[in-house]
């Protein structure tokens, strides 16, 4: 009874051995190369990167962007000053009030100036009387000279006195006109149309000549003054369209480059540029901060990579590529960089079809095995079609 059982057991063992041999033979056919072993003797596991972590350089244009910033200023700004000493009696406008050119803004007590006008008027009348007297004397002397009653020297003296009286009358008239001009200028009137930006004094204060009273600004046109590097200014020219983004504004507005300074500022290697911005509705105010961008088109096609894929070591730019199933570090030469789009131009060191790691990873080793994982859709379909083994 034991012999059949032994024969059956030996048959089972032989069958298992044959199946194992067939399985080993099938696996060696799929991989002709022996598995690479790590330091611990175990096969090295390949690094797997998702498709989102791998990119390829593409050809495209990279417009040049020149940016500069600064506060908005109102070029049409006028300061109303007191032209004569006196007490400020009233101000008819406040900060934010709209005024028109020539509008009376306030009143100053000009009693001292009025008295000077009266004094000059009196001096003018005196000069007129002296001139009339000199004319009468000279006419009388002319008749006497015709009758040989006075000498030629006396007649000449009479003529000189007449000329002096005329000169004194002209001087008195000029002095009166000057005082009247001062009186007219002493009136507080708006020099331009605009908005009152600031009141520097209040009624009741004693004003001195040239003291600031009001500041009036015209907001119809604003300007942005900024600085650009000396290496960029040659790309700009007056008349260029400029995109201006103003703080608090939902969208950028267009301005126009109107002025470029003729020389660089000392110690900064930057040149001042000015952008004019139309503001017909007075939406924006002087003092708001703004960022201006000039976009210059690029006619060339360049090899471009995401900036996140480019690393730098000791001043040398490099990327990591997957080539023949292994990680390789490639030194590259870069050109233009566009911070707004996050792209870098590659001049040398990289082929257009290379598989480049799109992000920076730590502890990468050159020569390590690496693969790109299949897309999620392919993985899902493969899992669905696989047999359910238990």
CORJORA-V944741 format. One record per pair of residues at least 4 apart in sequence whose C-alpha atoms are under 8 Angstrom apart, sorted by the first residue. I is the first residue (numbers start at 1). GAP is how many residues later the second one is. D is the distance in whole Angstrom. If there is no record, write none. Layout:
<<I | GAP | D> <I | GAP | D>>
This chain:
<<1 | 4 | 7> <2 | 4 | 6> <3 | 4 | 6> <4 | 4 | 6> <5 | 4 | 6> <6 | 4 | 6> <7 | 4 | 6> <8 | 4 | 6> <9 | 4 | 6> <10 | 4 | 6> <11 | 4 | 6> <12 | 4 | 6> <13 | 4 | 6> <14 | 4 | 6> <15 | 4 | 6> <16 | 4 | 6> <17 | 4 | 6> <18 | 4 | 6> <19 | 4 | 6> <20 | 4 | 6> <21 | 4 | 6> <22 | 4 | 6> <23 | 4 | 7> <24 | 4 | 7> <25 | 4 | 7> <26 | 4 | 7> <27 | 4 | 7> <28 | 4 | 6> <35 | 8 | 6> <35 | 9 | 8> <36 | 7 | 5> <36 | 8 | 6> <37 | 4 | 5> <37 | 5 | 5> <37 | 6 | 4> <37 | 7 | 5> <38 | 4 | 5> <38 | 5 | 6> <38 | 6 | 5> <44 | 325 | 8> <45 | 324 | 7> <46 | 322 | 7> <46 | 323 | 5> <46 | 324 | 5> <46 | 325 | 7> <47 | 321 | 8> <47 | 322 | 6> <47 | 323 | 4> <47 | 324 | 6> <48 | 322 | 6> <48 | 323 | 5> <48 | 324 | 6> <48 | 325 | 6> <49 | 4 | 6> <49 | 5 | 7> <49 | 321 | 8> <49 | 322 | 6> <49 | 323 | 5> <49 | 324 | 6> <50 | 4 | 7> <50 | 322 | 6> <50 | 323 | 5> <50 | 324 | 7> <50 | 325 | 8> <51 | 4 | 8> <51 | 321 | 6> <51 | 322 | 7> <51 | 323 | 7> <51 | 324 | 7> <52 | 306 | 8> <53 | 304 | 6> <53 | 305 | 5> <53 | 306 | 6> <54 | 301 | 6> <54 | 302 | 6> <54 | 303 | 5> <54 | 304 | 5> <54 | 305 | 8> <54 | 318 | 8> <55 | 300 | 6> <55 | 301 | 5> <55 | 302 | 6> <55 | 303 | 5> <56 | 249 | 7> <56 | 296 | 7> <56 | 297 | 6> <56 | 298 | 6> <56 | 299 | 5> <56 | 300 | 6> <57 | 246 | 6> <57 | 247 | 5> <57 | 248 | 5> <57 | 294 | 8> <57 | 295 | 5> <57 | 296 | 7> <57 | 297 | 7> <57 | 299 | 8> <58 | 244 | 8> <58 | 245 | 6> <58 | 246 | 5> <58 | 247 | 7> <58 | 294 | 6> <59 | 242 | 6> <59 | 243 | 5> <59 | 244 | 5> <59 | 245 | 6> <59 | 293 | 8> <60 | 240 | 8> <60 | 241 | 5> <60 | 242 | 5> <60 | 243 | 7> <60 | 244 | 7> <61 | 237 | 6> <61 | 238 | 7> <61 | 239 | 6> <61 | 240 | 5> <61 | 241 | 6> <62 | 235 | 8> <62 | 236 | 6> <62 | 239 | 8> <62 | 240 | 7> <62 | 274 | 8> <62 | 276 | 7> <63 | 232 | 6> <63 | 233 | 5> <63 | 234 | 5> <63 | 235 | 5> <64 | 231 | 6> <64 | 232 | 5> <64 | 233 | 7> <64 | 234 | 7> <64 | 274 | 8> <65 | 228 | 7> <65 | 229 | 6> <65 | 230 | 5> <65 | 231 | 6> <65 | 273 | 8> <66 | 162 | 8> <66 | 166 | 7> <66 | 227 | 6> <66 | 228 | 5> <66 | 229 | 7> <67 | 161 | 8> <67 | 224 | 7> <67 | 225 | 6> <67 | 226 | 5> <67 | 227 | 6> <68 | 158 | 6> <68 | 159 | 6> <68 | 160 | 6> <68 | 223 | 6> <68 | 224 | 5> <68 | 225 | 7> <69 | 155 | 8> <69 | 156 | 8> <69 | 157 | 5> <69 | 158 | 8> <69 | 220 | 7> <69 | 221 | 6> <69 | 222 | 4> <69 | 223 | 6> <70 | 154 | 6> <70 | 155 | 6> <70 | 156 | 6> <70 | 219 | 6> <70 | 220 | 6> <70 | 221 | 7> <71 | 153 | 6> <71 | 154 | 7> <71 | 215 | 7> <71 | 216 | 5> <71 | 217 | 5> <71 | 218 | 4> <71 | 219 | 6> <72 | 150 | 6> <72 | 151 | 6> <72 | 152 | 5> <72 | 153 | 7> <72 | 213 | 7> <72 | 214 | 5> <72 | 215 | 5> <72 | 216 | 5> <72 | 217 | 6> <72 | 218 | 7> <73 | 149 | 6> <73 | 150 | 5> <73 | 151 | 6> <73 | 152 | 8> <73 | 213 | 5> <73 | 214 | 6> <74 | 143 | 7> <74 | 144 | 7> <74 | 145 | 6> <74 | 147 | 7> <74 | 148 | 5> <74 | 149 | 6> <74 | 212 | 6> <75 | 143 | 8> <75 | 146 | 7> <75 | 147 | 7> <75 | 148 | 7> <76 | 141 | 6> <76 | 142 | 5> <76 | 143 | 8> <76 | 145 | 8> <77 | 138 | 7> <77 | 139 | 6> <77 | 140 | 4> <77 | 141 | 6> <78 | 113 | 7> <78 | 114 | 7> <78 | 137 | 6> <78 | 138 | 5> <78 | 139 | 6> <79 | 133 | 7> <79 | 134 | 7> <79 | 135 | 6> <79 | 136 | 4> <79 | 137 | 6> <80 | 108 | 7> <80 | 109 | 8> <80 | 110 | 7> <80 | 111 | 7> <80 | 132 | 6> <80 | 133 | 6> <80 | 134 | 5> <80 | 135 | 6> <80 | 136 | 8> <81 | 107 | 8> <81 | 128 | 8> <81 | 129 | 5> <81 | 130 | 5> <81 | 131 | 4> <81 | 132 | 5> <81 | 133 | 7> <82 | 104 | 6> <82 | 106 | 7> <82 | 125 | 7> <82 | 126 | 7> <82 | 127 | 5> <82 | 128 | 5> <82 | 129 | 5> <82 | 130 | 7> <82 | 131 | 7> <83 | 99 | 7> <83 | 102 | 6> <83 | 103 | 5> <83 | 125 | 8> <83 | 126 | 5> <83 | 127 | 6> <83 | 128 | 8> <84 | 26 | 8> <84 | 29 | 8> <84 | 98 | 7> <84 | 99 | 8> <84 | 102 | 6> <84 | 123 | 8> <84 | 124 | 6> <84 | 125 | 5> <84 | 126 | 8> <85 | 25 | 7> <85 | 121 | 7> <85 | 122 | 5> <85 | 123 | 5> <85 | 124 | 5> <86 | 22 | 6> <86 | 23 | 5> <86 | 24 | 6> <86 | 25 | 8> <86 | 26 | 8> <86 | 120 | 6> <86 | 121 | 5> <86 | 122 | 7> <87 | 21 | 6> <87 | 22 | 5> <87 | 23 | 8> <87 | 116 | 8> <87 | 117 | 6> <87 | 118 | 6> <87 | 119 | 4> <87 | 120 | 6> <88 | 18 | 8> <88 | 19 | 6> <88 | 20 | 4> <88 | 21 | 6> <88 | 114 | 7> <88 | 115 | 5> <88 | 116 | 5> <88 | 117 | 6> <88 | 118 | 6> <88 | 119 | 7> <89 | 17 | 7> <89 | 18 | 5> <89 | 19 | 5> <89 | 20 | 6> <89 | 114 | 5> <89 | 115 | 6> <90 | 16 | 5> <90 | 17 | 5> <90 | 18 | 7> <90 | 112 | 8> <90 | 113 | 5> <90 | 114 | 8> <91 | 14 | 6> <91 | 15 | 4> <91 | 16 | 7> <91 | 111 | 7> <91 | 112 | 7> <92 | 13 | 5> <92 | 14 | 5> <93 | 4 | 6> <93 | 12 | 6> <93 | 13 | 8> <93 | 103 | 8> <94 | 102 | 7> <94 | 104 | 8> <94 | 105 | 7> <95 | 100 | 8> <95 | 101 | 5> <95 | 102 | 5> <95 | 103 | 5> <95 | 104 | 6> <96 | 99 | 6> <96 | 100 | 5> <96 | 101 | 6> <97 | 98 | 6> <97 | 99 | 5> <98 | 95 | 8> <98 | 96 | 6> <98 | 97 | 4> <98 | 98 | 6> <99 | 4 | 7> <99 | 91 | 7> <99 | 93 | 8> <99 | 94 | 6> <99 | 95 | 6> <99 | 96 | 6> <99 | 97 | 7> <100 | 90 | 7> <100 | 92 | 6> <100 | 93 | 4> <100 | 94 | 7> <101 | 88 | 8> <101 | 89 | 5> <101 | 90 | 5> <101 | 91 | 4> <101 | 92 | 5> <102 | 87 | 5> <102 | 88 | 5> <102 | 89 | 6> <102 | 90 | 7> <103 | 86 | 5> <103 | 87 | 5> <104 | 83 | 8> <104 | 84 | 6> <104 | 85 | 4> <104 | 86 | 7> <105 | 83 | 5> <105 | 84 | 5> <105 | 85 | 7> <106 | 81 | 8> <106 | 82 | 5> <106 | 83 | 7> <107 | 80 | 7> <107 | 81 | 6> <108 | 78 | 8> <108 | 79 | 7> <108 | 80 | 8> <110 | 4 | 6> <110 | 73 | 8> <111 | 4 | 6> <112 | 4 | 6> <113 | 4 | 6> <113 | 66 | 8> <113 | 70 | 7> <114 | 4 | 6> <114 | 69 | 8> <115 | 4 | 6> <116 | 4 | 6> <116 | 63 | 7> <117 | 4 | 6> <117 | 59 | 6> <117 | 62 | 6> <117 | 63 | 7> <118 | 4 | 6> <119 | 4 | 6> <120 | 4 | 6> <120 | 52 | 7> <120 | 53 | 8> <120 | 55 | 7> <120 | 56 | 5> <120 | 59 | 8> <121 | 4 | 6> <121 | 55 | 6> <122 | 4 | 6> <123 | 4 | 6> <123 | 49 | 6> <124 | 4 | 6> <124 | 45 | 6> <124 | 48 | 5> <124 | 49 | 6> <124 | 52 | 8> <125 | 4 | 6> <126 | 4 | 6> <127 | 4 | 6> <127 | 38 | 7> <127 | 39 | 8> <127 | 41 | 6> <127 | 42 | 5> <127 | 45 | 7> <128 | 4 | 6> <128 | 41 | 6> <129 | 4 | 6> <130 | 4 | 6> <130 | 35 | 6> <131 | 4 | 6> <131 | 31 | 7> <131 | 34 | 5> <131 | 35 | 6> <131 | 38 | 7> <132 | 4 | 6> <133 | 4 | 6> <134 | 4 | 6> <134 | 24 | 8> <134 | 27 | 6> <134 | 28 | 5> <134 | 31 | 7> <135 | 4 | 6> <135 | 27 | 6> <136 | 4 | 6> <137 | 4 | 6> <137 | 21 | 7> <138 | 4 | 6> <138 | 17 | 7> <138 | 20 | 5> <138 | 21 | 6> <138 | 24 | 7> <139 | 4 | 7> <140 | 4 | 6> <141 | 4 | 6> <141 | 9 | 7> <141 | 13 | 8> <141 | 14 | 6> <141 | 17 | 7> <142 | 4 | 6> <142 | 13 | 7> <143 | 4 | 7> <144 | 4 | 6> <144 | 5 | 5> <144 | 6 | 6> <145 | 4 | 6> <145 | 5 | 5> <145 | 6 | 7> <145 | 7 | 7> <145 | 10 | 7> <150 | 4 | 6> <150 | 5 | 7> <151 | 4 | 7> <152 | 4 | 6> <153 | 4 | 6> <154 | 4 | 6> <155 | 4 | 6> <156 | 4 | 6> <157 | 4 | 6> <158 | 4 | 6> <159 | 4 | 6> <160 | 4 | 6> <161 | 4 | 6> <162 | 4 | 6> <163 | 4 | 6> <164 | 4 | 6> <165 | 4 | 6> <166 | 4 | 6> <167 | 4 | 6> <168 | 4 | 6> <169 | 4 | 6> <170 | 4 | 6> <171 | 4 | 6> <172 | 4 | 6> <173 | 4 | 6> <174 | 4 | 6> <175 | 4 | 6> <176 | 4 | 6> <177 | 4 | 6> <178 | 4 | 6> <179 | 4 | 6> <180 | 4 | 6> <181 | 4 | 6> <182 | 4 | 6> <183 | 4 | 7> <190 | 26 | 8> <192 | 24 | 7> <192 | 26 | 8> <193 | 23 | 8> <193 | 24 | 8> <193 | 25 | 7> <194 | 22 | 6> <194 | 23 | 5> <194 | 24 | 4> <194 | 25 | 7> <195 | 21 | 5> <195 | 22 | 5> <195 | 23 | 6> <195 | 24 | 8> <196 | 18 | 7> <196 | 19 | 6> <196 | 20 | 4> <196 | 21 | 6> <197 | 17 | 8> <197 | 18 | 5> <197 | 19 | 5> <197 | 20 | 6> <198 | 16 | 6> <198 | 17 | 5> <198 | 18 | 7> <199 | 14 | 6> <199 | 15 | 5> <199 | 16 | 7> <200 | 12 | 6> <200 | 13 | 5> <200 | 14 | 6> <200 | 15 | 8> <201 | 4 | 7> <201 | 11 | 8> <201 | 12 | 6> <201 | 13 | 8> <207 | 4 | 6> <219 | 60 | 7> <219 | 61 | 8> <219 | 63 | 6> <219 | 65 | 8> <219 | 66 | 7> <219 | 67 | 7> <220 | 58 | 6> <220 | 59 | 5> <220 | 60 | 5> <220 | 61 | 7> <220 | 62 | 6> <221 | 55 | 7> <221 | 56 | 6> <221 | 57 | 5> <221 | 58 | 5> <221 | 59 | 7> <222 | 54 | 6> <222 | 55 | 5> <222 | 56 | 6> <222 | 57 | 7> <222 | 64 | 7> <223 | 51 | 7> <223 | 52 | 5> <223 | 53 | 5> <223 | 54 | 6> <224 | 50 | 6> <224 | 51 | 5> <224 | 52 | 7> <224 | 53 | 8> <224 | 66 | 7> <225 | 47 | 7> <225 | 48 | 6> <225 | 49 | 5> <225 | 50 | 7> <226 | 46 | 6> <226 | 47 | 5> <226 | 48 | 6> <227 | 43 | 6> <227 | 44 | 5> <227 | 45 | 4> <227 | 46 | 6> <228 | 4 | 7> <228 | 5 | 6> <228 | 42 | 5> <228 | 43 | 5> <228 | 44 | 7> <228 | 45 | 7> <229 | 4 | 6> <229 | 40 | 6> <229 | 41 | 4> <229 | 42 | 6> <230 | 4 | 8> <230 | 34 | 7> <230 | 39 | 6> <230 | 40 | 6> <230 | 41 | 6> <232 | 4 | 7> <233 | 38 | 7> <236 | 4 | 7> <237 | 20 | 7> <237 | 23 | 8> <238 | 18 | 8> <238 | 19 | 5> <238 | 20 | 5> <238 | 21 | 6> <238 | 22 | 7> <239 | 17 | 6> <239 | 18 | 5> <239 | 19 | 6> <240 | 16 | 6> <240 | 17 | 5> <240 | 54 | 8> <241 | 13 | 7> <241 | 14 | 6> <241 | 15 | 5> <241 | 16 | 7> <241 | 53 | 7> <242 | 12 | 6> <242 | 13 | 5> <242 | 14 | 6> <242 | 15 | 7> <242 | 33 | 8> <242 | 50 | 6> <242 | 51 | 6> <242 | 52 | 5> <242 | 53 | 8> <243 | 9 | 6> <243 | 10 | 6> <243 | 11 | 5> <243 | 12 | 6> <243 | 49 | 6> <243 | 50 | 5> <243 | 51 | 6> <244 | 8 | 5> <244 | 9 | 5> <244 | 10 | 6> <244 | 11 | 7> <244 | 46 | 7> <244 | 47 | 6> <244 | 48 | 4> <244 | 49 | 6> <245 | 4 | 7> <245 | 6 | 7> <245 | 7 | 4> <245 | 8 | 6> <245 | 45 | 6> <245 | 46 | 5> <245 | 47 | 6> <246 | 6 | 7> <246 | 42 | 7> <246 | 43 | 6> <246 | 44 | 4> <246 | 45 | 6> <247 | 41 | 7> <247 | 42 | 6> <247 | 43 | 6> <254 | 23 | 7> <255 | 20 | 6> <255 | 21 | 6> <255 | 22 | 5> <255 | 23 | 7> <256 | 19 | 5> <256 | 20 | 5> <256 | 21 | 7> <257 | 16 | 7> <257 | 17 | 6> <257 | 18 | 4> <257 | 19 | 6> <258 | 15 | 8> <258 | 16 | 6> <258 | 17 | 6> <258 | 18 | 6> <259 | 14 | 6> <259 | 15 | 5> <259 | 16 | 7> <260 | 11 | 7> <260 | 12 | 6> <260 | 13 | 5> <260 | 14 | 7> <261 | 10 | 6> <261 | 11 | 5> <261 | 12 | 6> <262 | 9 | 8> <263 | 8 | 6> <264 | 4 | 7> <264 | 5 | 6> <264 | 6 | 5> <264 | 7 | 4> <264 | 8 | 7> <265 | 4 | 6> <265 | 5 | 6> <265 | 6 | 6> <265 | 7 | 8> <279 | 4 | 7> <279 | 5 | 7> <284 | 4 | 7> <302 | 43 | 6> <302 | 44 | 8> <303 | 42 | 6> <303 | 43 | 5> <303 | 44 | 7> <303 | 49 | 7> <304 | 39 | 6> <304 | 40 | 6> <304 | 41 | 5> <304 | 42 | 6> <305 | 4 | 7> <305 | 5 | 8> <305 | 38 | 6> <305 | 39 | 5> <305 | 40 | 6> <305 | 41 | 7> <306 | 4 | 7> <306 | 36 | 6> <306 | 37 | 5> <306 | 38 | 6> <306 | 52 | 7> <307 | 30 | 8> <307 | 35 | 5> <307 | 36 | 5> <307 | 37 | 5> <308 | 34 | 8> <308 | 50 | 6> <308 | 51 | 5> <308 | 52 | 7> <309 | 10 | 6> <309 | 11 | 8> <309 | 47 | 7> <309 | 48 | 6> <309 | 49 | 4> <309 | 50 | 5> <309 | 51 | 6> <310 | 7 | 6> <310 | 8 | 6> <310 | 9 | 5> <310 | 49 | 8> <310 | 50 | 8> <311 | 6 | 6> <311 | 7 | 5> <311 | 8 | 6> <311 | 49 | 7> <312 | 4 | 5> <312 | 5 | 4> <312 | 6 | 6> <313 | 4 | 7> <313 | 5 | 8> <316 | 15 | 7> <316 | 16 | 8> <317 | 14 | 6> <317 | 15 | 6> <317 | 16 | 7> <317 | 17 | 7> <318 | 11 | 7> <318 | 12 | 5> <318 | 13 | 4> <318 | 14 | 5> <319 | 10 | 6> <319 | 11 | 5> <319 | 12 | 7> <319 | 13 | 7> <319 | 37 | 7> <319 | 38 | 7> <320 | 7 | 7> <320 | 8 | 6> <320 | 9 | 5> <320 | 10 | 6> <320 | 36 | 6> <320 | 37 | 6> <321 | 6 | 6> <321 | 7 | 5> <321 | 8 | 6> <321 | 9 | 7> <321 | 33 | 7> <321 | 34 | 5> <321 | 35 | 4> <321 | 36 | 6> <322 | 4 | 5> <322 | 5 | 5> <322 | 6 | 6> <322 | 32 | 8> <322 | 33 | 6> <322 | 34 | 7> <322 | 35 | 8> <322 | 48 | 7> <322 | 49 | 7> <323 | 4 | 6> <323 | 5 | 7> <323 | 31 | 8> <323 | 32 | 7> <325 | 44 | 6> <325 | 45 | 5> <325 | 46 | 6> <326 | 40 | 8> <326 | 41 | 5> <326 | 42 | 5> <326 | 43 | 4> <326 | 44 | 5> <326 | 45 | 8> <327 | 38 | 7> <327 | 39 | 5> <327 | 40 | 5> <327 | 41 | 5> <327 | 42 | 6> <327 | 43 | 6> <328 | 38 | 5> <328 | 39 | 6> <329 | 37 | 6> <330 | 19 | 7> <330 | 20 | 7> <331 | 18 | 6> <332 | 14 | 7> <332 | 15 | 7> <332 | 16 | 6> <332 | 17 | 4> <332 | 18 | 7> <333 | 13 | 6> <333 | 14 | 5> <333 | 15 | 5> <333 | 16 | 7> <334 | 10 | 7> <334 | 11 | 6> <334 | 12 | 5> <334 | 13 | 5> <334 | 14 | 7> <335 | 9 | 7> <335 | 10 | 5> <335 | 11 | 6> <335 | 12 | 6> <336 | 8 | 6> <336 | 9 | 5> <337 | 5 | 8> <337 | 6 | 6> <337 | 7 | 5> <337 | 8 | 6> <338 | 4 | 6> <338 | 5 | 5> <338 | 6 | 7> <339 | 4 | 7> <346 | 4 | 7> <350 | 4 | 7> <364 | 4 | 8> <374 | 4 | 6> <374 | 5 | 6> <375 | 4 | 6> <376 | 4 | 6> <377 | 4 | 6> <378 | 4 | 6> <379 | 4 | 6> <380 | 4 | 6> <381 | 4 | 6> <382 | 4 | 6>>
